[in-house]
Structures are given as structure tokens and as C-alpha cells.
Amino acid sequence: MNLNPRDLQKAMQRMGIRQEEIEAEQVTIRCKDKDIIITNPSVAKVNMMGQETWQVTGTAHEQKKDTTPEIKEEDIQTVMQQTGKNRQEALNAINQAKGDLAEAILRLSP
């Protein structure tokens, strides 16, 4: 079956389907533990009876997220003051608690 693109476009319009090509350089899908990056994408926004969907094709690769928490000096000082522990012990506890100060303090408390 060989469809003429113009006829296909007219048929889509009669059914209430509008498609718009988006000029994108990259598409990134952010997940909890990774990002999916699509390079050289072909992106189309399709509106069908008020429902908007996106079609993306291209070269995809995954990138793991860095889950190491950002630890501020004031956080380390807070844990040290609350527990009486030294800097390294406080830092280790914060890392083990994945940045949760309350959990770090509980870990170091007797």
C-alpha cells in the first residue's frame, strides 16, 4: 500500500489529528536512577481530539545518575555538634544516611 503523504495529511485532519514536527537537538528522559538521552532525535507532537502525545525516535543511551548527596560544611558541623563526634565520623554517617541528617545523628548517637 503506497499512500500519498498529502492524502495521508488530509485524512488525519478529517479525523481531528494534527501533527507538528519539533526541531530538537536532544531529548532527555529523567528517571529516578538514570537518564535516557536520545541524540539526533526526530520528534513529533501529535494532537488527537485534545490529547497530546509525543513521538520520539533517535539514538538512545542511558546514563546512570550520581546518587552521592551534596554535603555542606554546615551539615557536617550540625552532626558533629549534635553527636560530639569528629568531622570524619560525621561525614561518614551522613554519607551512609544518603544525606539525611536526622538519620546520621541517630546512627552516631549511643
MMTF fields as JSON, N, C-alpha, C and O atoms, coordinates in Angstrom:
{
  "mmtfVersion": "1.0.0",
  "mmtfProducer": "UNKNOWN",
  "numBonds": 439,
  "numAtoms": 440,
  "numGroups": 110,
  "numChains": 1,
  "numModels": 1,
  "chainsPerModel": [1],
  "groupsPerChain": [110],
  "chainIdList": ["A"],
  "bondAtomList": [4, 2, 8, 6, 12, 10, 16, 14, 20, 18, 24, 22, 28, 26, 32, 30, 36, 34, 40, 38, 44, 42, 48, 46, 52, 50, 56, 54, 60, 58, 64, 62, 68, 66, 72, 70, 76, 74, 80, 78, 84, 82, 88, 86, 92, 90, 96, 94, 100, 98, 104, 102, 108, 106, 112, 110, 116, 114, 120, 118, 124, 122, 128, 126, 132, 130, 136, 134, 140, 138, 144, 142, 148, 146, 152, 150, 156, 154, 160, 158, 164, 162, 168, 166, 172, 170, 176, 174, 180, 178, 184, 182, 188, 186, 192, 190, 196, 194, 200, 198, 204, 202, 208, 206, 212, 210, 216, 214, 220, 218, 224, 222, 228, 226, 232, 230, 236, 234, 240, 238, 244, 242, 248, 246, 252, 250, 256, 254, 260, 258, 264, 262, 268, 266, 272, 270, 276, 274, 280, 278, 284, 282, 288, 286, 292, 290, 296, 294, 300, 298, 304, 302, 308, 306, 312, 310, 316, 314, 320, 318, 324, 322, 328, 326, 332, 330, 336, 334, 340, 338, 344, 342, 348, 346, 352, 350, 356, 354, 360, 358, 364, 362, 368, 366, 372, 370, 376, 374, 380, 378, 384, 382, 388, 386, 392, 390, 396, 394, 400, 398, 404, 402, 408, 406, 412, 410, 416, 414, 420, 418, 424, 422, 428, 426, 432, 430, 436, 434],
  "bondOrderList": [1, 1, 1, 1, 1, 1, 1, 1, 1, 1, 1, 1, 1, 1, 1, 1, 1, 1, 1, 1, 1, 1, 1, 1, 1, 1, 1, 1, 1, 1, 1, 1, 1, 1, 1, 1, 1, 1, 1, 1, 1, 1, 1, 1, 1, 1, 1, 1, 1, 1, 1, 1, 1, 1, 1, 1, 1, 1, 1, 1, 1, 1, 1, 1, 1, 1, 1, 1, 1, 1, 1, 1, 1, 1, 1, 1, 1, 1, 1, 1, 1, 1, 1, 1, 1, 1, 1, 1, 1, 1, 1, 1, 1, 1, 1, 1, 1, 1, 1, 1, 1, 1, 1, 1, 1, 1, 1, 1, 1],
  "groupList": [{"groupName": "MET", "atomNameList": ["N", "CA", "C", "O"], "elementList": ["N", "C", "C", "O"], "formalChargeList": [0, 0, 0, 0], "bondAtomList": [1, 0, 2, 1, 3, 2], "bondOrderList": [1, 1, 2], "singleLetterCode": "M", "chemCompType": "L-PEPTIDE LINKING"}, {"groupName": "ASN", "atomNameList": ["N", "CA", "C", "O"], "elementList": ["N", "C", "C", "O"], "formalChargeList": [0, 0, 0, 0], "bondAtomList": [1, 0, 2, 1, 3, 2], "bondOrderList": [1, 1, 2], "singleLetterCode": "N", "chemCompType": "L-PEPTIDE LINKING"}, {"groupName": "LEU", "atomNameList": ["N", "CA", "C", "O"], "elementList": ["N", "C", "C", "O"], "formalChargeList": [0, 0, 0, 0], "bondAtomList": [1, 0, 2, 1, 3, 2], "bondOrderList": [1, 1, 2], "singleLetterCode": "L", "chemCompType": "L-PEPTIDE LINKING"}, {"groupName": "PRO", "atomNameList": ["N", "CA", "C", "O"], "elementList": ["N", "C", "C", "O"], "formalChargeList": [0, 0, 0, 0], "bondAtomList": [1, 0, 2, 1, 3, 2], "bondOrderList": [1, 1, 2], "singleLetterCode": "P", "chemCompType": "L-PEPTIDE LINKING"}, {"groupName": "ARG", "atomNameList": ["N", "CA", "C", "O"], "elementList": ["N", "C", "C", "O"], "formalChargeList": [0, 0, 0, 0], "bondAtomList": [1, 0, 2, 1, 3, 2], "bondOrderList": [1, 1, 2], "singleLetterCode": "R", "chemCompType": "L-PEPTIDE LINKING"}, {"groupName": "ASP", "atomNameList": ["N", "CA", "C", "O"], "elementList": ["N", "C", "C", "O"], "formalChargeList": [0, 0, 0, 0], "bondAtomList": [1, 0, 2, 1, 3, 2], "bondOrderList": [1, 1, 2], "singleLetterCode": "D", "chemCompType": "L-PEPTIDE LINKING"}, {"groupName": "GLN", "atomNameList": ["N", "CA", "C", "O"], "elementList": ["N", "C", "C", "O"], "formalChargeList": [0, 0, 0, 0], "bondAtomList": [1, 0, 2, 1, 3, 2], "bondOrderList": [1, 1, 2], "singleLetterCode": "Q", "chemCompType": "L-PEPTIDE LINKING"}, {"groupName": "LYS", "atomNameList": ["N", "CA", "C", "O"], "elementList": ["N", "C", "C", "O"], "formalChargeList": [0, 0, 0, 0], "bondAtomList": [1, 0, 2, 1, 3, 2], "bondOrderList": [1, 1, 2], "singleLetterCode": "K", "chemCompType": "L-PEPTIDE LINKING"}, {"groupName": "ALA", "atomNameList": ["N", "CA", "C", "O"], "elementList": ["N", "C", "C", "O"], "formalChargeList": [0, 0, 0, 0], "bondAtomList": [1, 0, 2, 1, 3, 2], "bondOrderList": [1, 1, 2], "singleLetterCode": "A", "chemCompType": "L-PEPTIDE LINKING"}, {"groupName": "GLY", "atomNameList": ["N", "CA", "C", "O"], "elementList": ["N", "C", "C", "O"], "formalChargeList": [0, 0, 0, 0], "bondAtomList": [1, 0, 2, 1, 3, 2], "bondOrderList": [1, 1, 2], "singleLetterCode": "G", "chemCompType": "PEPTIDE LINKING"}, {"groupName": "ILE", "atomNameList": ["N", "CA", "C", "O"], "elementList": ["N", "C", "C", "O"], "formalChargeList": [0, 0, 0, 0], "bondAtomList": [1, 0, 2, 1, 3, 2], "bondOrderList": [1, 1, 2], "singleLetterCode": "I", "chemCompType": "L-PEPTIDE LINKING"}, {"groupName": "GLU", "atomNameList": ["N", "CA", "C", "O"], "elementList": ["N", "C", "C", "O"], "formalChargeList": [0, 0, 0, 0], "bondAtomList": [1, 0, 2, 1, 3, 2], "bondOrderList": [1, 1, 2], "singleLetterCode": "E", "chemCompType": "L-PEPTIDE LINKING"}, {"groupName": "VAL", "atomNameList": ["N", "CA", "C", "O"], "elementList": ["N", "C", "C", "O"], "formalChargeList": [0, 0, 0, 0], "bondAtomList": [1, 0, 2, 1, 3, 2], "bondOrderList": [1, 1, 2], "singleLetterCode": "V", "chemCompType": "L-PEPTIDE LINKING"}, {"groupName": "THR", "atomNameList": ["N", "CA", "C", "O"], "elementList": ["N", "C", "C", "O"], "formalChargeList": [0, 0, 0, 0], "bondAtomList": [1, 0, 2, 1, 3, 2], "bondOrderList": [1, 1, 2], "singleLetterCode": "T", "chemCompType": "L-PEPTIDE LINKING"}, {"groupName": "CYS", "atomNameList": ["N", "CA", "C", "O"], "elementList": ["N", "C", "C", "O"], "formalChargeList": [0, 0, 0, 0], "bondAtomList": [1, 0, 2, 1, 3, 2], "bondOrderList": [1, 1, 2], "singleLetterCode": "C", "chemCompType": "L-PEPTIDE LINKING"}, {"groupName": "SER", "atomNameList": ["N", "CA", "C", "O"], "elementList": ["N", "C", "C", "O"], "formalChargeList": [0, 0, 0, 0], "bondAtomList": [1, 0, 2, 1, 3, 2], "bondOrderList": [1, 1, 2], "singleLetterCode": "S", "chemCompType": "L-PEPTIDE LINKING"}, {"groupName": "TRP", "atomNameList": ["N", "CA", "C", "O"], "elementList": ["N", "C", "C", "O"], "formalChargeList": [0, 0, 0, 0], "bondAtomList": [1, 0, 2, 1, 3, 2], "bondOrderList": [1, 1, 2], "singleLetterCode": "W", "chemCompType": "L-PEPTIDE LINKING"}, {"groupName": "HIS", "atomNameList": ["N", "CA", "C", "O"], "elementList": ["N", "C", "C", "O"], "formalChargeList": [0, 0, 0, 0], "bondAtomList": [1, 0, 2, 1, 3, 2], "bondOrderList": [1, 1, 2], "singleLetterCode": "H", "chemCompType": "L-PEPTIDE LINKING"}],
  "groupTypeList": [0, 1, 2, 1, 3, 4, 5, 2, 6, 7, 8, 0, 6, 4, 0, 9, 10, 4, 6, 11, 11, 10, 11, 8, 11, 6, 12, 13, 10, 4, 14, 7, 5, 7, 5, 10, 10, 10, 13, 1, 3, 15, 12, 8, 7, 12, 1, 0, 0, 9, 6, 11, 13, 16, 6, 12, 13, 9, 13, 8, 17, 11, 6, 7, 7, 5, 13, 13, 3, 11, 10, 7, 11, 11, 5, 10, 6, 13, 12, 0, 6, 6, 13, 9, 7, 1, 4, 6, 11, 8, 2, 1, 8, 10, 1, 6, 8, 7, 9, 5, 2, 8, 11, 8, 10, 2, 4, 2, 15, 3],
  "groupIdList": [1, 2, 3, 4, 5, 6, 7, 8, 9, 10, 11, 12, 13, 14, 15, 16, 17, 18, 19, 20, 21, 22, 23, 24, 25, 26, 27, 28, 29, 30, 31, 32, 33, 34, 35, 36, 37, 38, 39, 40, 41, 42, 43, 44, 45, 46, 47, 48, 49, 50, 51, 52, 53, 54, 55, 56, 57, 58, 59, 60, 61, 62, 63, 64, 65, 66, 67, 68, 69, 70, 71, 72, 73, 74, 75, 76, 77, 78, 79, 80, 81, 82, 83, 84, 85, 86, 87, 88, 89, 90, 91, 92, 93, 94, 95, 96, 97, 98, 99, 100, 101, 102, 103, 104, 105, 106, 107, 108, 109, 110],
  "secStructList": [7, 7, 7, 7, 2, 2, 2, 2, 2, 2, 2, 2, 2, 2, 6, 6, 3, 3, 3, 3, 3, 3, 7, 7, 1, 3, 3, 3, 3, 3, 7, 1, 1, 3, 3, 3, 3, 3, 3, 3, 3, 3, 3, 3, 3, 3, 3, 3, 6, 6, 3, 3, 3, 3, 3, 3, 3, 3, 3, 3, 3, 3, 3, 3, 7, 7, 7, 7, 7, 7, 7, 7, 2, 2, 2, 2, 2, 2, 2, 2, 2, 2, 2, 7, 7, 7, 2, 2, 2, 2, 2, 2, 2, 2, 2, 2, 6, 6, 6, 7, 2, 2, 2, 2, 2, 2, 2, 2, 7, 7],
  "xCoordList": [0.852, 0.0, 0.894, 1.714, 0.731, 1.546, 0.651, -0.183, 0.822, -0.027, 0.688, 1.875, -0.037, 0.47, 0.517, -0.496, 1.664, 1.766, 0.716, 0.219, 0.379, -0.621, -2.005, -2.753, -2.341, -3.626, -3.687, -4.723, -2.572, -2.5, -2.72, -3.434, -2.105, -2.254, -3.716, -4.237, -4.375, -5.786, -6.668, -7.588, -6.385, -7.171, -6.995, -7.952, -5.773, -5.516, -6.281, -6.83, -6.322, -7.039, -8.537, -9.185, -9.091, -10.521, -10.84, -11.942, -9.869, -10.09, -9.747, -9.824, -9.372, -9.053, -7.653, -7.392, -6.749, -5.377, -4.466, -4.435, -3.728, -2.749, -1.364, -1.173, -0.421, 0.953, 1.881, 1.772, 2.796, 3.758, 5.162, 5.424, 6.049, 7.434, 8.154, 7.992, 8.945, 9.688, 11.172, 11.702, 11.831, 13.269, 14.011, 14.205, 14.419, 15.1, 16.525, 16.796, 17.421, 18.812, 19.063, 19.918, 18.314, 18.499, 17.236, 16.572, 16.906, 15.772, 16.318, 17.032, 15.98, 16.431, 15.209, 14.32, 15.184, 14.131, 14.776, 15.665, 14.338, 14.933, 14.16, 12.966, 14.859, 14.29, 14.901, 15.799, 14.417, 14.901, 16.399, 17.134, 16.846, 18.227, 19.091, 20.282, 18.494, 19.257, 18.576, 17.41, 19.323, 18.776, 18.872, 19.858, 17.862, 17.897, 18.049, 17.192, 19.152, 19.467, 19.334, 19.953, 18.523, 18.297, 18.92, 18.501, 19.931, 20.609, 20.101, 19.545, 20.297, 19.804, 18.327, 17.944, 17.495, 16.093, 15.237, 15.503, 14.226, 13.122, 11.928, 11.511, 11.377, 10.327, 9.066, 9.119, 7.953, 6.667, 5.69, 5.596, 4.968, 3.901, 2.597, 2.299, 1.826, 0.579, -0.582, -0.603, -1.543, -2.736, -3.921, -4.281, -4.519, -5.654, -6.827, -6.852, -7.8, -9.001, -8.644, -9.217, -7.691, -7.324, -6.296, -5.789, -5.972, -4.971, -3.627, -3.49, -2.652, -1.346, -0.395, -0.253, 0.25, 1.261, 2.515, 2.48, 3.611, 4.903, 5.488, 5.441, 6.037, 6.72, 8.184, 8.504, 9.07, 10.496, 11.233, 11.047, 12.069, 12.962, 14.357, 14.515, 15.356, 16.738, 17.644, 17.24, 18.873, 19.871, 19.852, 20.148, 19.5, 19.354, 20.504, 21.003, 20.914, 21.847, 21.477, 20.894, 21.833, 21.499, 22.711, 23.855, 22.426, 23.48, 23.036, 22.011, 23.81, 23.457, 23.594, 24.489, 22.687, 22.74, 23.719, 23.878, 24.364, 25.233, 24.331, 23.717, 24.254, 23.364, 24.08, 23.508, 25.326, 26.064, 25.471, 25.389, 25.057, 24.447, 25.472, 26.648, 25.007, 25.872, 25.874, 24.827, 27.05, 27.152, 27.791, 28.91, 27.067, 27.549, 28.317, 28.08, 29.227, 30.031, 29.145, 29.416, 28.081, 27.194, 26.476, 26.164, 26.207, 25.591, 26.551, 26.157, 27.804, 28.817, 28.94, 29.006, 28.971, 29.093, 27.883, 28.032, 26.704, 25.484, 25.569, 25.279, 25.966, 26.072, 27.156, 26.974, 28.278, 29.349, 28.855, 29.122, 28.138, 27.646, 26.609, 26.602, 25.752, 24.681, 25.185, 24.579, 26.288, 26.746, 28.07, 28.422, 28.807, 30.114, 31.179, 32.26, 30.897, 31.847, 32.733, 32.43, 33.847, 34.759, 34.226, 33.218, 34.919, 34.48, 34.339, 33.328, 35.339, 35.311, 34.164, 33.501, 33.932, 32.818, 31.477, 30.59, 31.342, 30.113, 29.923, 28.823, 30.99, 30.923, 30.559, 29.732, 31.16, 30.846, 29.373, 28.705, 28.882, 27.486, 26.519, 25.497, 26.84, 25.984, 25.971, 24.921, 27.14, 27.212, 26.402, 25.665, 26.533, 25.791, 24.284, 23.5, 23.889, 22.469, 21.982, 20.861, 22.835, 22.488, 22.02, 21.076, 22.696, 22.412, 21.347, 21.094, 20.713, 19.657, 20.319, 20.844, 20.293, 20.995, 20.417, 21.162, 19.11, 18.487, 18.935, 19.247, 18.968, 19.408, 20.882, 21.283, 21.701, 23.13, 23.332, 24.169, 22.574, 22.688, 22.271, 22.92, 21.191, 20.737, 21.786, 21.998, 22.433, 23.475, 24.635, 25.239, 24.937, 26.088, 25.729, 26.614, 24.444, 24.028, 24.077, 23.802, 24.436, 24.527, 23.182, 23.104],
  "yCoordList": [-1.171, 0.0, 1.229, 1.413, 2.071, 3.263, 4.481, 4.773, 5.19, 6.336, 7.625, 7.793, 8.515, 9.832, 10.629, 10.704, 11.226, 11.972, 13.082, 13.339, 13.735, 14.811, 14.244, 14.824, 13.093, 12.45, 11.975, 12.083, 11.451, 10.996, 12.173, 12.047, 13.312, 14.506, 14.965, 15.322, 14.96, 15.37, 14.419, 14.854, 13.119, 12.13, 12.332, 12.218, 12.631, 12.876, 14.114, 14.114, 15.158, 16.369, 16.096, 16.617, 15.283, 14.952, 14.187, 14.304, 13.398, 12.634, 13.445, 12.93, 14.709, 15.558, 15.332, 15.59, 14.851, 14.582, 15.641, 15.822, 16.334, 17.316, 16.87, 16.471, 16.94, 16.542, 17.707, 18.347, 17.969, 19.055, 18.506, 17.889, 18.728, 18.299, 19.328, 20.534, 18.839, 19.689, 19.568, 18.46, 20.685, 20.665, 20.561, 21.56, 19.359, 19.118, 18.649, 17.953, 19.038, 18.603, 17.382, 16.555, 17.263, 16.158, 16.034, 17.03, 14.807, 14.558, 13.809, 12.817, 14.286, 13.636, 13.212, 14.017, 11.939, 11.417, 11.153, 10.308, 11.866, 11.734, 10.702, 10.859, 9.645, 8.603, 8.737, 9.55, 7.95, 8.032, 7.716, 8.408, 6.675, 6.228, 6.411, 6.101, 6.922, 7.101, 8.136, 8.479, 8.62, 9.475, 8.706, 8.009, 8.826, 8.254, 9.435, 10.318, 9.441, 10.562, 10.097, 9.114, 10.81, 10.466, 11.565, 12.722, 11.179, 12.131, 11.973, 10.937, 13.002, 13.043, 12.644, 11.781, 13.28, 12.844, 13.376, 14.433, 12.621, 13.071, 13.117, 12.086, 14.31, 14.497, 15.046, 16.014, 14.414, 14.885, 15.011, 14.123, 16.117, 16.319, 16.046, 16.67, 15.104, 14.708, 15.076, 14.701, 15.812, 16.187, 15.477, 15.743, 14.568, 13.811, 14.049, 13.537, 14.832, 15.146, 15.692, 15.279, 16.623, 17.27, 16.525, 17.074, 15.301, 14.514, 14.683, 14.34, 15.206, 15.456, 14.305, 13.91, 13.775, 12.733, 13.138, 13.973, 12.524, 12.822, 11.534, 10.482, 11.638, 10.51, 10.903, 11.939, 10.058, 10.355, 9.145, 8.025, 9.379, 8.331, 8.927, 10.139, 8.085, 8.545, 7.523, 6.389, 7.931, 7.06, 7.287, 8.384, 6.235, 6.378, 5.706, 4.66, 6.337, 5.69, 6.113, 7.174, 5.252, 5.5, 6.032, 5.697, 6.866, 7.445, 7.335, 7.897, 6.608, 6.468, 7.808, 8.597, 8.052, 9.289, 9.137, 8.056, 10.229, 10.258, 10.436, 11.488, 9.412, 9.465, 9.911, 9.861, 10.345, 10.832, 12.17, 13.097, 12.276, 13.534, 14.658, 14.423, 15.872, 17.029, 17.343, 17.609, 17.309, 17.517, 18.876, 19.146, 19.713, 21.058, 21.026, 20.181, 21.958, 22.05, 22.275, 21.734, 23.073, 23.329, 22.053, 21.901, 21.122, 19.84, 18.999, 18.377, 18.993, 18.247, 18.824, 18.083, 20.154, 20.814, 20.498, 20.28, 20.475, 20.164, 18.77, 18.58, 17.792, 16.41, 16.322, 15.64, 17.004, 16.989, 17.57, 17.007, 18.692, 19.337, 18.474, 18.402, 17.835, 17.033, 15.715, 15.172, 15.209, 13.882, 13.895, 12.918, 15.005, 15.057, 14.259, 14.023, 13.847, 13.054, 13.978, 15.157, 13.411, 14.221, 14.378, 13.778, 15.189, 15.526, 14.286, 14.127, 13.411, 12.232, 11.29, 10.74, 11.104, 10.248, 10.847, 10.126, 12.167, 12.839, 12.706, 12.413, 12.918, 12.814, 11.4, 11.225, 10.403, 9.011, 8.692, 8.032, 9.159, 8.895, 9.568, 8.986, 10.789, 11.496, 10.748, 10.6, 10.279, 9.509, 8.217, 7.871, 7.512, 6.261, 6.504, 5.656, 7.672, 8.027, 8.719, 9.225, 8.734, 9.349, 10.793, 11.225, 11.538, 12.955, 13.291, 14.469, 12.288, 12.524, 12.806, 11.895, 14.079, 14.481, 13.821, 13.407, 13.722, 13.108, 11.65, 11.188, 10.935, 9.537, 9.446, 8.544, 10.381, 10.383, 10.595, 9.934, 11.505, 11.779, 10.554, 10.199, 9.903, 8.681, 7.576, 6.836, 7.468, 6.426, 6.629, 5.666, 7.892, 8.19, 8.325, 8.386, 8.372, 8.518, 7.177, 6.139, 7.206, 5.94, 5.29, 4.228],
  "zCoordList": [0.0, 0.0, 0.0, 0.9, -1.018, -1.157, -0.977, -1.833, 0.13, 0.427, 0.063, 0.34, -0.55, -0.856, 0.452, 1.147, 0.81, 2.071, 2.198, 3.294, 1.092, 1.134, 1.457, 2.244, 0.836, 1.126, 2.573, 3.229, 3.06, 4.448, 5.401, 6.395, 5.094, 5.928, 5.942, 6.999, 4.796, 4.72, 5.524, 6.217, 5.429, 6.177, 7.679, 8.446, 8.089, 9.514, 9.987, 11.089, 9.175, 9.552, 9.681, 10.588, 8.779, 8.849, 10.136, 10.672, 10.634, 11.864, 13.117, 14.232, 12.932, 14.078, 14.621, 15.796, 13.773, 14.198, 13.581, 12.364, 14.442, 13.966, 14.42, 15.57, 13.524, 13.848, 13.539, 12.493, 14.466, 14.31, 14.551, 15.584, 13.613, 13.779, 14.654, 14.471, 15.601, 16.523, 16.183, 16.094, 15.996, 15.713, 17.041, 17.734, 17.384, 18.666, 18.403, 17.424, 19.286, 19.189, 20.049, 19.729, 21.153, 22.093, 22.927, 23.215, 23.313, 24.202, 25.411, 25.263, 26.613, 27.832, 28.643, 28.919, 29.019, 29.88, 31.231, 31.341, 32.253, 33.58, 34.388, 34.645, 34.784, 35.624, 37.02, 37.236, 37.943, 39.318, 39.42, 40.125, 38.719, 38.874, 37.635, 37.659, 36.535, 35.302, 34.419, 34.617, 33.448, 32.408, 31.1, 30.86, 30.257, 28.921, 27.977, 27.922, 27.235, 26.362, 24.919, 24.512, 24.155, 22.749, 21.902, 21.949, 21.125, 20.26, 18.831, 18.466, 18.04, 16.657, 16.6, 15.809, 17.447, 17.514, 16.37, 15.798, 16.069, 15.227, 16.175, 16.702, 16.392, 17.392, 16.718, 15.959, 17.012, 16.504, 17.66, 18.508, 17.687, 18.662, 17.926, 16.907, 18.458, 17.814, 18.732, 19.904, 18.187, 18.946, 18.305, 17.158, 19.071, 18.58, 19.516, 20.635, 19.053, 19.832, 21.218, 22.226, 21.25, 22.503, 23.329, 24.308, 22.97, 23.697, 22.989, 21.815, 23.697, 23.118, 23.432, 24.589, 22.409, 22.596, 21.836, 20.933, 22.227, 21.609, 21.047, 21.684, 19.854, 19.234, 19.079, 18.497, 19.612, 19.566, 19.018, 19.492, 18.018, 17.531, 17.471, 17.326, 17.582, 17.529, 18.166, 18.426, 18.416, 19.028, 20.538, 21.011, 21.296, 22.75, 23.481, 23.068, 24.585, 25.509, 26.927, 27.151, 27.872, 29.276, 30.014, 29.707, 30.989, 31.815, 33.27, 33.656, 34.075, 35.492, 36.184, 35.88, 37.124, 37.893, 39.044, 39.612, 39.369, 40.54, 41.755, 41.932, 42.582, 43.744, 45.014, 46.102, 44.876, 46.036, 46.461, 45.655, 47.721, 48.164, 48.259, 48.534, 48.03, 48.218, 49.708, 50.298, 50.304, 51.756, 52.011, 51.576, 52.717, 53.028, 54.35, 55.213, 54.474, 55.695, 56.919, 57.991, 56.76, 57.9, 58.345, 59.527, 57.395, 57.754, 58.592, 59.579, 58.181, 58.949, 60.356, 61.337, 60.445, 61.747, 62.634, 63.837, 62.046, 62.805, 63.401, 64.582, 62.59, 63.082, 64.157, 65.166, 63.948, 64.95, 66.277, 67.339, 66.218, 67.436, 68.149, 69.378, 67.402, 67.996, 68.59, 69.514, 68.057, 68.486, 69.239, 69.899, 69.141, 69.79, 69.043, 69.583, 67.828, 67.034, 66.213, 66.029, 65.716, 64.908, 63.481, 63.108, 62.705, 61.35, 60.468, 59.784, 60.476, 59.608, 59.978, 59.098, 61.279, 61.706, 61.258, 60.801, 61.395, 60.975, 59.47, 59.003, 58.714, 57.256, 56.815, 55.92, 57.427, 57.098, 57.393, 56.598, 58.524, 58.897, 57.919, 57.556, 57.497, 56.536, 55.2, 54.576, 54.77, 53.521, 53.624, 52.7, 54.733, 54.919, 54.947, 54.52, 55.455, 55.539, 54.267, 54.214, 53.248, 51.95, 52.106, 51.445, 52.992, 53.162, 54.184, 54.437, 54.784, 55.778, 57.127, 57.768, 57.557, 58.786, 60.029, 60.917, 60.097, 61.273, 61.398, 62.496, 60.286, 60.333, 60.698, 61.433, 60.187, 60.508, 62.011, 62.626, 62.594, 64.035, 64.826, 65.81, 64.406, 65.1, 65.012, 65.972, 63.865, 63.703, 64.675, 65.147, 64.967, 65.819, 67.294, 68.148, 67.59, 68.986, 69.69, 69.089, 70.995, 71.755, 71.977, 72.595]
}
